[in-house]
Structures are given as C-alpha cells and as structure tokens.
C-alpha cells in the first residue's frame, strides 16, 4: 500500500468550444477567463495572417511576449471580467433564478410582491411552460421555494392577486 501524501495542484486547463454553454459558471466566478471568438473571418484575413507568419510573425510575437512589461502583474488576481464571461454566466443561470429576476423587474405577467410559496411555485411552473423550460421535481422545488419564501415572505403578510391565466 502506498502512503497518502498531499501535493500542490499546479494545473491549468483551457476549454475550447463552439457551444453557447460549454461550461456553466456562476455570476461571481473567480476562476475562469472567458474570451469570445468571432465567426470565421474572410479568406483575405487568413491570407494576410499566413503571409505575416511566413515573414517572421511568430518570432516577432515571441519577442513581444518576452519583452512585455509584467511588473504590475499579480498572479493571484482574479481573471478579468469580459462581456463573454457575463453572457456565459447569464445562460448558466438556473431557471428558478431566471424566473425570480424576471419577476422582480416586471417581465412576467405576475405582479411582484409578497406571496405564498404555492403561488410562487405555480407562477414559476407556468413561466417555465411559456418559455419551454423544464421545471424541477418536487424535491428540488422545496429547496428553491424555501429560498424564495425567505426572500419575499419573512417580513410581509401574504397578498392575494388574480392569476392572469385563470
């Protein structure tokens, strides 16, 4: 038997994908740098690129990197935020979080305000059906529902409203 020992993790991984959601990330993620790459460019662009490479472009780029001033670089800093990262975090959101955000800003047919957990879940399931989103089973529902109830019911009494789908 080999005795267990601790080893520092020095691993870096690059993910390359054409998918809209290659890897789900949270809004407050501090591990990944997400870079958007545009669709394929024109043939002329690639011809110019290959000409540049043939004329010492790789060597020039290497020289640039070797002489790049990194005196202000902090290897412990978080990766920069990018539009691509924000967009990836947005499409990574759980449907419950998407619903709550839309409900709070008035983008659902349901008025925002204190309500019962059953009313909130009913509104959520109808929102899911209207948006083609599969909603969670009851076990997951109770976890998310309780989080919503804490946020909206703790300090308020229940307000009844007419459901627009009835």
Secondary structure, DSSP 8 states (H G I E B T S, - for coil): ------------------STTSS---TT--S-------S---HHHHHHHHHHHHTTHHHHHHHHHHT---TT--TTS-----HHHHHHHHHHS-HHHHHHHHHHTT-SSS--S---HHHHHHHHHHHHHHTT-----HHHHHHHHHHHHHHHHTTS-------TT-
